[in-house]
Amino acid sequence: MSESVYRVTEVIGASAESWEQAARNAIETAAGTVRELRIAEVVRQDVTIEDGKVAEFRVRLGVSFKYDKE
């Protein structure tokens, strides 16, 4: 069995549509610059409010990725 090391970092995604879309936005953006993404865990969800209405859904994710051995 090979040994691996992973790092966990937090990213925040936002969407006017939903928390799910906010999570997708965060993961897809992170995947553009970070290789070997493995797991994302929802750490926190919140919304921004404008004029008494939900303006934006925000999700904070703990995202893990694998370190290269090189």
PyMOL commands that set and color helices and strands:
alter all, ss='L'
color gray80, all
select helices_A, chain A and resi 19-31
alter helices_A, ss='H'
color red, helices_A
select strands_A, chain A and resi 6-15+37-50+53-66
alter strands_A, ss='S'
color yellow, strands_A
deselect
rebuild
show_as cartoon
